Amino acid sequence: MGKLDENGLNKASRMLLLVGILFIAVNLRTALSSIGPLIDMIRQNVGLSDTLLGLLTTLPLMAFGFISTITPLFTKRFGIGITLLGALILLTTGIVIRSSGGVFELYLGTILLGIAIAFGNVLIPALIKRNFPHKAGLVTSLYSGIMSLGAAFAAGLSVPLAMELGLGWRGSLAIWAVLAVLALVIWIPNIKRINRTPPRRSFKDAMKALSGSRLVWKLALYMGLQSLAFYVMLAWLPAILLDRGFNASYAGWMLSLSQATGIIGSLLIPIWAGSRKDQRLVIVCLVVVELIALVGLMIPGMGLVELWVGMIGMVLGGTFGLALLLIVLRSDTAETAAELSGIVQSIGYFIAATGPFIVGMIYDLTQVWNYALILLMGIAIIKLVMGIAVGKDRKV
């Protein structure tokens, strides 16, 4: 049997649970990152403006905002395991619907998969706090790294799947339902490994206590601003490069590069931050690198596009992993981690949801992409201020 931990699991069971978590994680960005390189194809096929196309990234973020807050309601009633099972079923359904018809199905499926991903975003940090509290940095790095890996593959393969394999944009988007079904099959045996415990407080009491904390709001702003920057790049980096004369395949692979270097950041930054009691130095370093990369990307004559894109990807991947780790580190129990994760990601994703839509609208009005990069530089400065506040070693 082996030695049991405080949750009644032996080493083999913990490893199988970790595998289940990682298979869920790999699905949490593929459905989103796969659409950016296909924007031009979708535009030509269904005739949507850049502003409306921006909604294809904004709608899931709005779903993240609405669902994240109420996720603890589901876990207090059904438990984390069953809630995640339902999320995987909904994710598969959303991917299939999005790929099956015209404009209505495109947006409906996008909303459904956004709701499903929201549950995963909120609950994985709680599972890490509950089952891997002494290895939070390492497990968070694996979790955020595998998310970035899934995003990188989806971004890089979208155009080849659509054009070289002749699947079209619908078939290219639909293929990721296979990965969601695989995660579903792997997750089912793990449900019994997650013991349900009676909640210490009601959902209402938890939200009242957390919403009154300045630390919670600053953490939510940090989460929101890093997500805004990530989803702006996810939605519009290919379009920025296309506007500068690069072809669709190159633009797709640059998005893939940003996700690939995001894997490096996702793997390394949480381990580095998790080894320290105070995370402020990590936060400052990330913002400095981000600002340098954005300035480089603003000046086409400098070239080195691969370098700037790679740096931005590494920073955004690392910042995302760090934001998830901060939720774990600032919580004292798994229940608090789920509640904190819910409220932080809810506020954060409402902020992030404005990014792709605003950038699409700015470009529609100005036809100049550098305004978007200037916006991201301003966001990086605000992120620095919030990050310094939440980087101190303290609990919510």
Contacts in CASP RR format, 6 or more apart in sequence:
PFRMAT RR
TARGET T0000
AUTHOR 0000-0000-0000
METHOD contacts of the structure
MODEL  1
MGKLDENGLNKASRMLLLVGILFIAVNLRTALSSIGPLIDMIRQNVGLSD
TLLGLLTTLPLMAFGFISTITPLFTKRFGIGITLLGALILLTTGIVIRSS
GGVFELYLGTILLGIAIAFGNVLIPALIKRNFPHKAGLVTSLYSGIMSLG
AAFAAGLSVPLAMELGLGWRGSLAIWAVLAVLALVIWIPNIKRINRTPPR
RSFKDAMKALSGSRLVWKLALYMGLQSLAFYVMLAWLPAILLDRGFNASY
AGWMLSLSQATGIIGSLLIPIWAGSRKDQRLVIVCLVVVELIALVGLMIP
GMGLVELWVGMIGMVLGGTFGLALLLIVLRSDTAETAAELSGIVQSIGYF
IAATGPFIVGMIYDLTQVWNYALILLMGIAIIKLVMGIAVGKDRKV
1 10 0 8 1.000
2 10 0 8 1.000
2 11 0 8 1.000
2 12 0 8 1.000
3 10 0 8 1.000
3 11 0 8 1.000
4 10 0 8 1.000
5 14 0 8 1.000
5 131 0 8 1.000
7 130 0 8 1.000
7 131 0 8 1.000
7 195 0 8 1.000
8 195 0 8 1.000
9 17 0 8 1.000
9 131 0 8 1.000
9 193 0 8 1.000
13 193 0 8 1.000
14 131 0 8 1.000
14 132 0 8 1.000
16 189 0 8 1.000
16 190 0 8 1.000
16 193 0 8 1.000
17 127 0 8 1.000
17 131 0 8 1.000
17 190 0 8 1.000
17 193 0 8 1.000
17 194 0 8 1.000
18 132 0 8 1.000
18 139 0 8 1.000
18 142 0 8 1.000
19 186 0 8 1.000
20 183 0 8 1.000
20 186 0 8 1.000
20 187 0 8 1.000
20 190 0 8 1.000
21 124 0 8 1.000
21 127 0 8 1.000
21 128 0 8 1.000
21 139 0 8 1.000
21 143 0 8 1.000
22 142 0 8 1.000
22 143 0 8 1.000
22 146 0 8 1.000
23 182 0 8 1.000
23 183 0 8 1.000
23 186 0 8 1.000
23 187 0 8 1.000
24 84 0 8 1.000
24 88 0 8 1.000
24 120 0 8 1.000
24 124 0 8 1.000
24 183 0 8 1.000
24 187 0 8 1.000
25 124 0 8 1.000
25 143 0 8 1.000
25 144 0 8 1.000
25 145 0 8 1.000
25 146 0 8 1.000
25 147 0 8 1.000
26 146 0 8 1.000
26 147 0 8 1.000
26 149 0 8 1.000
26 150 0 8 1.000
26 179 0 8 1.000
26 183 0 8 1.000
27 88 0 8 1.000
27 91 0 8 1.000
27 117 0 8 1.000
27 176 0 8 1.000
27 179 0 8 1.000
27 180 0 8 1.000
27 183 0 8 1.000
28 117 0 8 1.000
28 120 0 8 1.000
28 121 0 8 1.000
28 147 0 8 1.000
29 117 0 8 1.000
29 147 0 8 1.000
29 148 0 8 1.000
29 150 0 8 1.000
29 151 0 8 1.000
29 154 0 8 1.000
29 259 0 8 1.000
30 150 0 8 1.000
30 151 0 8 1.000
30 153 0 8 1.000
30 154 0 8 1.000
30 176 0 8 1.000
30 179 0 8 1.000
31 60 0 8 1.000
31 91 0 8 1.000
31 95 0 8 1.000
31 98 0 8 1.000
31 113 0 8 1.000
31 114 0 8 1.000
31 117 0 8 1.000
31 154 0 8 1.000
31 173 0 8 1.000
31 176 0 8 1.000
31 180 0 8 1.000
32 57 0 8 1.000
32 60 0 8 1.000
32 117 0 8 1.000
32 151 0 8 1.000
32 231 0 8 1.000
32 234 0 8 1.000
33 150 0 8 1.000
33 151 0 8 1.000
33 152 0 8 1.000
33 154 0 8 1.000
33 155 0 8 1.000
33 234 0 8 1.000
33 255 0 8 1.000
33 259 0 8 1.000
34 154 0 8 1.000
34 155 0 8 1.000
34 157 0 8 1.000
34 158 0 8 1.000
34 172 0 8 1.000
34 173 0 8 1.000
34 176 0 8 1.000
35 42 0 8 1.000
35 56 0 8 1.000
35 57 0 8 1.000
35 158 0 8 1.000
35 173 0 8 1.000
36 57 0 8 1.000
36 155 0 8 1.000
36 158 0 8 1.000
36 234 0 8 1.000
36 235 0 8 1.000
36 238 0 8 1.000
36 252 0 8 1.000
36 255 0 8 1.000
37 155 0 8 1.000
37 156 0 8 1.000
37 158 0 8 1.000
37 159 0 8 1.000
37 238 0 8 1.000
37 248 0 8 1.000
37 251 0 8 1.000
37 252 0 8 1.000
37 255 0 8 1.000
38 158 0 8 1.000
38 159 0 8 1.000
38 162 0 8 1.000
38 169 0 8 1.000
38 172 0 8 1.000
38 173 0 8 1.000
39 53 0 8 1.000
39 56 0 8 1.000
39 235 0 8 1.000
39 238 0 8 1.000
39 239 0 8 1.000
40 239 0 8 1.000
40 242 0 8 1.000
40 248 0 8 1.000
41 162 0 8 1.000
41 168 0 8 1.000
41 169 0 8 1.000
42 48 0 8 1.000
42 53 0 8 1.000
42 56 0 8 1.000
42 106 0 8 1.000
42 169 0 8 1.000
43 50 0 8 1.000
43 53 0 8 1.000
45 169 0 8 1.000
46 102 0 8 1.000
46 103 0 8 1.000
46 106 0 8 1.000
48 103 0 8 1.000
49 364 0 8 1.000
50 239 0 8 1.000
50 360 0 8 1.000
50 361 0 8 1.000
50 363 0 8 1.000
50 364 0 8 1.000
51 357 0 8 1.000
51 360 0 8 1.000
51 361 0 8 1.000
51 364 0 8 1.000
53 360 0 8 1.000
54 235 0 8 1.000
54 356 0 8 1.000
54 357 0 8 1.000
54 359 0 8 1.000
54 360 0 8 1.000
55 107 0 8 1.000
55 356 0 8 1.000
55 357 0 8 1.000
56 106 0 8 1.000
56 107 0 8 1.000
56 110 0 8 1.000
56 235 0 8 1.000
57 231 0 8 1.000
57 234 0 8 1.000
57 235 0 8 1.000
57 356 0 8 1.000
58 353 0 8 1.000
58 354 0 8 1.000
58 355 0 8 1.000
58 356 0 8 1.000
58 357 0 8 1.000
59 107 0 8 1.000
59 110 0 8 1.000
59 111 0 8 1.000
59 114 0 8 1.000
59 353 0 8 1.000
60 110 0 8 1.000
60 111 0 8 1.000
60 113 0 8 1.000
60 114 0 8 1.000
60 117 0 8 1.000
61 227 0 8 1.000
61 231 0 8 1.000
61 349 0 8 1.000
61 350 0 8 1.000
61 352 0 8 1.000
61 353 0 8 1.000
61 356 0 8 1.000
62 349 0 8 1.000
62 350 0 8 1.000
62 353 0 8 1.000
63 111 0 8 1.000
63 114 0 8 1.000
63 115 0 8 1.000
63 117 0 8 1.000
63 118 0 8 1.000
64 114 0 8 1.000
64 117 0 8 1.000
64 118 0 8 1.000
64 121 0 8 1.000
64 345 0 8 1.000
64 346 0 8 1.000
64 349 0 8 1.000
64 352 0 8 1.000
64 353 0 8 1.000
65 118 0 8 1.000
65 345 0 8 1.000
65 346 0 8 1.000
65 347 0 8 1.000
65 348 0 8 1.000
65 349 0 8 1.000
65 350 0 8 1.000
65 353 0 8 1.000
66 115 0 8 1.000
66 118 0 8 1.000
66 346 0 8 1.000
67 114 0 8 1.000
67 115 0 8 1.000
67 118 0 8 1.000
67 119 0 8 1.000
67 122 0 8 1.000
67 346 0 8 1.000
68 118 0 8 1.000
68 121 0 8 1.000
68 122 0 8 1.000
68 341 0 8 1.000
68 342 0 8 1.000
68 343 0 8 1.000
68 344 0 8 1.000
68 345 0 8 1.000
68 346 0 8 1.000
68 349 0 8 1.000
69 207 0 8 1.000
69 342 0 8 1.000
69 343 0 8 1.000
69 346 0 8 1.000
70 203 0 8 1.000
71 83 0 8 1.000
71 118 0 8 1.000
71 119 0 8 1.000
71 122 0 8 1.000
71 123 0 8 1.000
71 338 0 8 1.000
71 341 0 8 1.000
71 342 0 8 1.000
72 203 0 8 1.000
72 206 0 8 1.000
72 338 0 8 1.000
72 339 0 8 1.000
72 342 0 8 1.000
73 203 0 8 1.000
74 83 0 8 1.000
74 119 0 8 1.000
75 83 0 8 1.000
75 123 0 8 1.000
75 126 0 8 1.000
75 338 0 8 1.000
76 199 0 8 1.000
76 203 0 8 1.000
79 194 0 8 1.000
79 196 0 8 1.000
80 123 0 8 1.000
80 126 0 8 1.000
80 127 0 8 1.000
80 194 0 8 1.000
80 338 0 8 1.000
81 187 0 8 1.000
81 190 0 8 1.000
81 191 0 8 1.000
81 194 0 8 1.000
82 191 0 8 1.000
83 119 0 8 1.000
83 123 0 8 1.000
84 119 0 8 1.000
84 120 0 8 1.000
84 123 0 8 1.000
84 187 0 8 1.000
85 184 0 8 1.000
85 187 0 8 1.000
85 188 0 8 1.000
85 191 0 8 1.000
86 116 0 8 1.000
86 119 0 8 1.000
87 116 0 8 1.000
87 117 0 8 1.000
87 119 0 8 1.000
87 120 0 8 1.000
87 123 0 8 1.000
88 116 0 8 1.000
88 180 0 8 1.000
88 183 0 8 1.000
88 184 0 8 1.000
88 187 0 8 1.000
89 184 0 8 1.000
90 112 0 8 1.000
90 113 0 8 1.000
90 115 0 8 1.000
90 116 0 8 1.000
91 112 0 8 1.000
91 113 0 8 1.000
91 116 0 8 1.000
91 117 0 8 1.000
91 180 0 8 1.000
92 177 0 8 1.000
92 180 0 8 1.000
92 181 0 8 1.000
92 184 0 8 1.000
93 109 0 8 1.000
93 112 0 8 1.000
94 108 0 8 1.000
94 109 0 8 1.000
94 110 0 8 1.000
94 112 0 8 1.000
94 113 0 8 1.000
94 116 0 8 1.000
95 109 0 8 1.000
95 113 0 8 1.000
95 173 0 8 1.000
95 174 0 8 1.000
95 176 0 8 1.000
95 177 0 8 1.000
95 180 0 8 1.000
96 174 0 8 1.000
96 177 0 8 1.000
97 105 0 8 1.000
97 108 0 8 1.000
97 109 0 8 1.000
97 112 0 8 1.000
98 105 0 8 1.000
98 106 0 8 1.000
98 108 0 8 1.000
98 109 0 8 1.000
98 110 0 8 1.000
98 112 0 8 1.000
98 113 0 8 1.000
98 173 0 8 1.000
98 174 0 8 1.000
99 105 0 8 1.000
99 170 0 8 1.000
99 171 0 8 1.000
99 173 0 8 1.000
99 174 0 8 1.000
99 177 0 8 1.000
100 170 0 8 1.000
100 174 0 8 1.000
101 170 0 8 1.000
118 345 0 8 1.000
118 349 0 8 1.000
121 341 0 8 1.000
121 345 0 8 1.000
122 338 0 8 1.000
122 341 0 8 1.000
122 342 0 8 1.000
122 345 0 8 1.000
123 338 0 8 1.000
123 341 0 8 1.000
124 143 0 8 1.000
124 324 0 8 1.000
125 140 0 8 1.000
125 324 0 8 1.000
125 327 0 8 1.000
125 328 0 8 1.000
125 337 0 8 1.000
125 338 0 8 1.000
125 341 0 8 1.000
126 334 0 8 1.000
126 335 0 8 1.000
126 337 0 8 1.000
126 338 0 8 1.000
126 341 0 8 1.000
127 194 0 8 1.000
127 334 0 8 1.000
128 136 0 8 1.000
128 139 0 8 1.000
128 140 0 8 1.000
128 143 0 8 1.000
128 328 0 8 1.000
128 337 0 8 1.000
129 136 0 8 1.000
129 328 0 8 1.000
129 331 0 8 1.000
129 333 0 8 1.000
129 334 0 8 1.000
129 337 0 8 1.000
130 194 0 8 1.000
130 334 0 8 1.000
130 337 0 8 1.000
131 194 0 8 1.000
132 138 0 8 1.000
132 139 0 8 1.000
136 274 0 8 1.000
136 325 0 8 1.000
136 328 0 8 1.000
136 329 0 8 1.000
137 270 0 8 1.000
137 271 0 8 1.000
137 273 0 8 1.000
137 274 0 8 1.000
137 275 0 8 1.000
137 325 0 8 1.000
137 328 0 8 1.000
138 270 0 8 1.000
138 271 0 8 1.000
140 270 0 8 1.000
140 321 0 8 1.000
140 324 0 8 1.000
140 325 0 8 1.000
140 328 0 8 1.000
141 266 0 8 1.000
141 267 0 8 1.000
141 268 0 8 1.000
141 269 0 8 1.000
141 270 0 8 1.000
141 271 0 8 1.000
141 321 0 8 1.000
142 267 0 8 1.000
143 324 0 8 1.000
144 266 0 8 1.000
144 267 0 8 1.000
144 270 0 8 1.000
144 317 0 8 1.000
144 318 0 8 1.000
144 320 0 8 1.000
144 321 0 8 1.000
144 324 0 8 1.000
145 262 0 8 1.000
145 263 0 8 1.000
145 265 0 8 1.000
145 266 0 8 1.000
145 267 0 8 1.000
145 317 0 8 1.000
145 321 0 8 1.000
147 266 0 8 1.000
147 320 0 8 1.000
148 259 0 8 1.000
148 260 0 8 1.000
148 262 0 8 1.000
148 263 0 8 1.000
148 265 0 8 1.000
148 266 0 8 1.000
148 317 0 8 1.000
148 320 0 8 1.000
149 259 0 8 1.000
149 260 0 8 1.000
149 263 0 8 1.000
150 259 0 8 1.000
151 234 0 8 1.000
151 259 0 8 1.000
152 256 0 8 1.000
152 257 0 8 1.000
152 259 0 8 1.000
152 260 0 8 1.000
152 262 0 8 1.000
152 263 0 8 1.000
153 256 0 8 1.000
154 176 0 8 1.000
155 234 0 8 1.000
155 252 0 8 1.000
155 255 0 8 1.000
155 256 0 8 1.000
155 258 0 8 1.000
155 259 0 8 1.000
156 252 0 8 1.000
156 253 0 8 1.000
156 255 0 8 1.000
156 256 0 8 1.000
157 172 0 8 1.000
158 172 0 8 1.000
158 173 0 8 1.000
158 252 0 8 1.000
159 172 0 8 1.000
159 248 0 8 1.000
159 249 0 8 1.000
159 252 0 8 1.000
160 249 0 8 1.000
161 167 0 8 1.000
161 168 0 8 1.000
161 171 0 8 1.000
161 172 0 8 1.000
161 175 0 8 1.000
162 168 0 8 1.000
162 169 0 8 1.000
162 171 0 8 1.000
162 172 0 8 1.000
167 174 0 8 1.000
167 175 0 8 1.000
197 335 0 8 1.000
199 335 0 8 1.000
200 333 0 8 1.000
200 335 0 8 1.000
201 209 0 8 1.000
206 339 0 8 1.000
207 339 0 8 1.000
207 343 0 8 1.000
210 216 0 8 1.000
210 339 0 8 1.000
210 340 0 8 1.000
210 343 0 8 1.000
210 396 0 8 1.000
211 343 0 8 1.000
213 396 0 8 1.000
215 330 0 8 1.000
215 389 0 8 1.000
215 390 0 8 1.000
215 394 0 8 1.000
215 396 0 8 1.000
216 340 0 8 1.000
216 343 0 8 1.000
216 344 0 8 1.000
216 396 0 8 1.000
217 347 0 8 1.000
218 386 0 8 1.000
218 387 0 8 1.000
218 389 0 8 1.000
218 390 0 8 1.000
219 323 0 8 1.000
219 326 0 8 1.000
219 327 0 8 1.000
219 330 0 8 1.000
219 340 0 8 1.000
219 344 0 8 1.000
219 386 0 8 1.000
219 390 0 8 1.000
219 396 0 8 1.000
220 343 0 8 1.000
220 344 0 8 1.000
220 345 0 8 1.000
220 346 0 8 1.000
220 347 0 8 1.000
220 348 0 8 1.000
220 351 0 8 1.000
221 347 0 8 1.000
221 348 0 8 1.000
221 351 0 8 1.000
221 382 0 8 1.000
221 386 0 8 1.000
222 323 0 8 1.000
222 326 0 8 1.000
222 383 0 8 1.000
222 386 0 8 1.000
222 387 0 8 1.000
222 390 0 8 1.000
223 323 0 8 1.000
223 327 0 8 1.000
223 344 0 8 1.000
223 345 0 8 1.000
223 347 0 8 1.000
223 348 0 8 1.000
224 347 0 8 1.000
224 348 0 8 1.000
224 349 0 8 1.000
224 351 0 8 1.000
224 352 0 8 1.000
225 351 0 8 1.000
225 352 0 8 1.000
225 379 0 8 1.000
225 382 0 8 1.000
225 383 0 8 1.000
225 386 0 8 1.000
226 316 0 8 1.000
226 319 0 8 1.000
226 320 0 8 1.000
226 323 0 8 1.000
226 383 0 8 1.000
227 320 0 8 1.000
227 323 0 8 1.000
227 348 0 8 1.000
227 349 0 8 1.000
227 351 0 8 1.000
227 352 0 8 1.000
228 351 0 8 1.000
228 352 0 8 1.000
228 354 0 8 1.000
228 355 0 8 1.000
228 379 0 8 1.000
229 290 0 8 1.000
229 316 0 8 1.000
229 319 0 8 1.000
229 376 0 8 1.000
229 379 0 8 1.000
229 380 0 8 1.000
229 383 0 8 1.000
230 316 0 8 1.000
230 317 0 8 1.000
230 319 0 8 1.000
230 320 0 8 1.000
230 352 0 8 1.000
231 352 0 8 1.000
231 355 0 8 1.000
231 356 0 8 1.000
232 355 0 8 1.000
232 356 0 8 1.000
232 359 0 8 1.000
232 372 0 8 1.000
232 375 0 8 1.000
232 376 0 8 1.000
233 255 0 8 1.000
233 258 0 8 1.000
233 312 0 8 1.000
233 313 0 8 1.000
233 316 0 8 1.000
233 376 0 8 1.000
234 255 0 8 1.000
234 356 0 8 1.000
235 356 0 8 1.000
235 359 0 8 1.000
236 356 0 8 1.000
236 359 0 8 1.000
236 360 0 8 1.000
236 363 0 8 1.000
236 369 0 8 1.000
236 372 0 8 1.000
237 251 0 8 1.000
237 254 0 8 1.000
237 255 0 8 1.000
237 258 0 8 1.000
237 309 0 8 1.000
238 248 0 8 1.000
238 251 0 8 1.000
238 252 0 8 1.000
238 254 0 8 1.000
238 255 0 8 1.000
239 251 0 8 1.000
239 363 0 8 1.000
239 369 0 8 1.000
240 297 0 8 1.000
240 369 0 8 1.000
240 372 0 8 1.000
241 250 0 8 1.000
241 251 0 8 1.000
241 252 0 8 1.000
241 254 0 8 1.000
241 305 0 8 1.000
242 248 0 8 1.000
242 251 0 8 1.000
243 369 0 8 1.000
244 300 0 8 1.000
246 254 0 8 1.000
246 305 0 8 1.000
254 305 0 8 1.000
254 306 0 8 1.000
254 309 0 8 1.000
257 306 0 8 1.000
257 309 0 8 1.000
257 310 0 8 1.000
257 313 0 8 1.000
258 309 0 8 1.000
258 310 0 8 1.000
258 312 0 8 1.000
258 313 0 8 1.000
258 316 0 8 1.000
259 313 0 8 1.000
261 309 0 8 1.000
261 310 0 8 1.000
261 311 0 8 1.000
261 313 0 8 1.000
261 314 0 8 1.000
262 310 0 8 1.000
262 313 0 8 1.000
262 314 0 8 1.000
262 316 0 8 1.000
262 317 0 8 1.000
262 318 0 8 1.000
263 317 0 8 1.000
264 314 0 8 1.000
265 313 0 8 1.000
265 314 0 8 1.000
265 315 0 8 1.000
265 317 0 8 1.000
265 318 0 8 1.000
265 321 0 8 1.000
266 317 0 8 1.000
266 318 0 8 1.000
266 320 0 8 1.000
266 321 0 8 1.000
268 318 0 8 1.000
269 282 0 8 1.000
269 286 0 8 1.000
269 317 0 8 1.000
269 318 0 8 1.000
269 319 0 8 1.000
269 321 0 8 1.000
269 322 0 8 1.000
270 318 0 8 1.000
270 321 0 8 1.000
270 322 0 8 1.000
270 324 0 8 1.000
270 325 0 8 1.000
272 282 0 8 1.000
273 279 0 8 1.000
273 282 0 8 1.000
273 322 0 8 1.000
273 325 0 8 1.000
274 325 0 8 1.000
274 329 0 8 1.000
276 282 0 8 1.000
277 393 0 8 1.000
278 391 0 8 1.000
278 392 0 8 1.000
278 393 0 8 1.000
279 322 0 8 1.000
279 325 0 8 1.000
279 326 0 8 1.000
279 329 0 8 1.000
279 390 0 8 1.000
279 391 0 8 1.000
280 387 0 8 1.000
280 388 0 8 1.000
280 391 0 8 1.000
280 392 0 8 1.000
282 322 0 8 1.000
283 322 0 8 1.000
283 384 0 8 1.000
283 387 0 8 1.000
283 388 0 8 1.000
283 391 0 8 1.000
284 384 0 8 1.000
284 388 0 8 1.000
286 315 0 8 1.000
286 318 0 8 1.000
286 319 0 8 1.000
286 322 0 8 1.000
287 380 0 8 1.000
287 381 0 8 1.000
287 383 0 8 1.000
287 384 0 8 1.000
289 311 0 8 1.000
289 314 0 8 1.000
289 315 0 8 1.000
290 311 0 8 1.000
290 312 0 8 1.000
290 315 0 8 1.000
290 316 0 8 1.000
290 319 0 8 1.000
290 380 0 8 1.000
291 377 0 8 1.000
291 380 0 8 1.000
292 311 0 8 1.000
293 307 0 8 1.000
293 308 0 8 1.000
293 309 0 8 1.000
293 310 0 8 1.000
293 311 0 8 1.000
293 312 0 8 1.000
293 315 0 8 1.000
294 308 0 8 1.000
294 312 0 8 1.000
294 373 0 8 1.000
294 376 0 8 1.000
294 377 0 8 1.000
294 380 0 8 1.000
295 377 0 8 1.000
296 302 0 8 1.000
296 304 0 8 1.000
296 308 0 8 1.000
297 305 0 8 1.000
297 308 0 8 1.000
297 309 0 8 1.000
297 312 0 8 1.000
297 373 0 8 1.000
298 370 0 8 1.000
298 373 0 8 1.000
298 374 0 8 1.000
319 383 0 8 1.000
326 390 0 8 1.000
326 391 0 8 1.000
327 337 0 8 1.000
327 340 0 8 1.000
327 341 0 8 1.000
327 344 0 8 1.000
328 337 0 8 1.000
329 393 0 8 1.000
330 340 0 8 1.000
330 390 0 8 1.000
330 394 0 8 1.000
330 395 0 8 1.000
330 396 0 8 1.000
331 337 0 8 1.000
331 340 0 8 1.000
331 395 0 8 1.000
331 396 0 8 1.000
332 395 0 8 1.000
332 396 0 8 1.000
336 396 0 8 1.000
340 396 0 8 1.000
358 375 0 8 1.000
359 372 0 8 1.000
359 375 0 8 1.000
360 372 0 8 1.000
362 371 0 8 1.000
362 372 0 8 1.000
362 375 0 8 1.000
363 369 0 8 1.000
363 371 0 8 1.000
363 372 0 8 1.000
END
